[in-house]
Structures are given as C-alpha cells and as structure tokens.
Amino acid sequence: MKLNEIMITNQGTGMHDALEATEKLGADCGLGKKEILHLRLLAEELFGMAQSIAGNLEGEYWVVQEGTKYEIHLESEVELTKEMHKRFIDVSTQGENAAAKGFMGKLRNMIAVAMLPKEDGASMLSMGLMSMGSPTGMRVENMDYMWSMNQYRTAVDQNRSADAKAEEAWDELEKSIVASIADEVKVHIVGSSVEITIIKTF
C-alpha cells in the first residue's frame, strides 16, 4: 500500500494533512495506537528538520507499506540562497556547527554541506563524524551522495572509547526520537535533489 504524494513546504503547508494521512494509513493497515503514534512521531521529526532549513523548501511526502515494513519518504529540490550558501560554507570550513543541536540538527547540516560545490570546500572531512554514515562517499562530478544512519551508528559505537566526540554523538543518538524508533534513516542526494527515507518495521 502507498500513501499518495502530498506536497509540503517548510512553512508548514501540507504537513497537517500529511500527518493525518499517515495515521490513517497505519490504522487501515491494522497498526495499534502505539505503532501509529510512532509512525506519526517519525513524520513529525522529519517535518521539524525540514522546517529548520532556511529559505523556501517544497517537497513531496509519501509513505510506502509492505507487510510490517513502512518507509516514510520526503523528496525535495533544495536551492541555496546566497545567505544559506555563505552559512554552509562556514559550516564546511569549521568542520562542525555549534548551532547544530542533536542528531537531527547535525543531519540537516550534513545534507546542506554535502550539497555545496567542491570549490566551496565541501568534503567528507568537513562533515565530521556524520561522514561515518556514508557507505558510498561523495562523487563530486554529479554530487551523488548516500548516507545511512546504521552505518553511522556502527562507526560511532566503534570509536566511542577513543574519541570524546564519538561518545557525544552516541549520546545524541540515544536521546534522538528518530534514532530510537526508526530501524534506518537513509539520505540520497543527487545534485540539488534530496530524498530522506525513514524505515520502520513493526
């Protein structure tokens, strides 16, 4: 079963309808109240991150259900304004951003930095620990970039004993609603197109 695409913006347009449709899908598929709540929480966290991105963002939201597996998708074209461009170059140059709080904040900044052209200093190193979740790395020629939360979680766990930042990142994962509930989060970037997929199996 698939929830038809719903257009959302980071100004909030479409989000209420998307959340209601997500809950209805869960109910129609026989999920209990707790499972439906978890599905809604994951969508809310995804929308919260989208709303934290400066500028105008429009995207398509949909959910795919296969058996007990649910995939929440958000795909959008992200155009960096001059102000956003400068801010994310600063993030890239500094290697980390004090304003990025928690796992979802760092995920948002990682996406933005990954989209910067090579000449602006975007690199895997500039993403700090978040680059640990990149199973394929970044191919700058076409800006094709993949990231996996599970790859990131494994790498962070392996470095906790030797790296204070890795320990801090692990603590952020433990406190994150998305990281605690979701089975996987994937980010796929091609050019200015970003698709975020949150996977949950009940």
N, C-alpha and C positions, 0 to 999 in steps of 0.2 A: 504494500500500500504506500502511496506517496501523497504528501500534502502539496497541493499546487503552489507554485511560486507566489510569494507575496512581496511586493515592493516595500522596502523600508528605507528610512533616512536616519542620519544621526541626529536629526532634530526631533525624532520620535514618531514621525509619520509611519503608520502601518504596524508599529510594534504591538499595540494593544490587540489588534486583530490577529497578528501572528501568534501571540501568546495564547489567545482563546482557541485558535485553530489547532495549536499544538496540544493543548489539553484535551480537546475533542477527539483528536486522532488517537491519543493514548487511551481515552475512555472507549472509543469504538473498537480498539484492538484488545480490550479486556484488561488493561492495566488497573491496579488498585490505586487508592488515593495517594499512598506514599510514592509509588512509582511515577504517577502523573505529576506530583509535586517536584520530584527530582528532574523530570523532563522539562518542566517549566523553569526551574531554577537554572538549568544549563542554558536555556534560551535567554533568560534574563541576564545572566552573566555575559553572554555573547553580545547582547544588545548594549549592555553597560560599557563594554570595551569599545564598541562601535561609536557610542555617543561621546566617548572621551577623545576621539580623533578630531582634531581641529579642522575647520573648513567644512565643505559640503560633501557628504558621502551618501550615495544611493546604492542600494544593493538588493539582490534577490535572496529571499529566505525560503527554504523548504526543508521538509523532513521526509526521510525515506525509512519505511519499516519493513523488515524482513524477518518473520518469526519473532524472536525475542530481542532482535538487534534493531536499534534506532540510530539513524545518522542525521544530525542536525547540521544543515549547510547554510553558510552565508557567503555569497559571492558578490564582489563589488569592484568597480573601477575606482582607483584612488588617484586623484590628481593633487600633487603637492603645490600649494601656493608658495609664493616667494618667502613668506614668513615661516611656513611649515618647513620649506626646503632648508632655510638657514638653521632652524632649530634642530633638525635632524642631522645636519652636517655637524653641529656642535656635539650632539649625542655620539655620532660616529667617531669624532675626533677624541672625545673624552673617554670613550670606551664604556661608559655607563652613565646613567642619568639619575641624579638624586631625586628627581620628581617622579620617577617610576616606582610606585609602591606596589609591592606584592607581585605574585606570579602573572596576573593578567595585565598589570601595568608594564611589566618587562616584555611580555608577549607583544603588546601593542607597539612598543618602541622597536622591538626586533623587526617587526613587519615593516615599519617605516624606514629603518636603516637599511634593510635588505633591498628596498626599492630605490635607494639612491644610486645614481650612475657611478661607475667605477672612479671617474675623475674627481668625484666629490668625497672620496675617501671611504666609501662603504666597503667593508670587508668582513669576513667571518670573525676576525680578531676583534673588530670594533663592537661586536655583539656580546662580548664577554662570555659568560657561562652559557647564555642562550644558544650559542653556536654548537654546543654539545648535542643539541637535538636535531642536528642536520645530517640525515643519513646520506644525502646526495651532494651536499655542499651547494655552492652558488656557481652557476655558469654565467659569467658576466655578459657573454655575447648576446644571449637572448633573455637574460635575467630570469632564468628558470631556477626556482629555489624551492626546496622541500624541507619541512621541519616536522618532527614527531615528538610529542610530549613523552612517550615511553622511552625513546632513545635518550632524551634529555634527562629524565628521571634516573635511568640506569647510570648514565655518566656522572651525574651529580652525586649519587649514592657512592660510587666508586672513589670519588675524590674528597668525600667528607672529612676523613681523618687527617688529610694533609693540607686542606685548603679551607680557611675560615669562611671565604665567600661561598664555597660549595655548601658548607654547613648552614649558612644563612639562606641559601637558595632552597635547601632541603626543608628548612623550617617554613619558608613561604609556600612550598608545595603542600606541606602538611596542613597549613591554615587555609589554603585555597578551596573554595567550594567546587570549582571546576575540576581541579586536580584530585579532589577527594571522591567525587561522584563519578566522573567520566572514566571510561576504560581507555580512551585515547583521544588526543587532540592532534589534528594534522593541519598544517598550513602549506598551501601551494601558491606560489607567486610566479606569474608569467607576465613580464613587462609591468604594466600598471594594474593588472588584474590580480585580485587576491581572493582565494577561496579558503575559508576556515571550516573544517569539519569536526564536529564533536560526536564521538561514538559512545553509546551506552547500551550494554546488553543486560536485560533484567532476568 
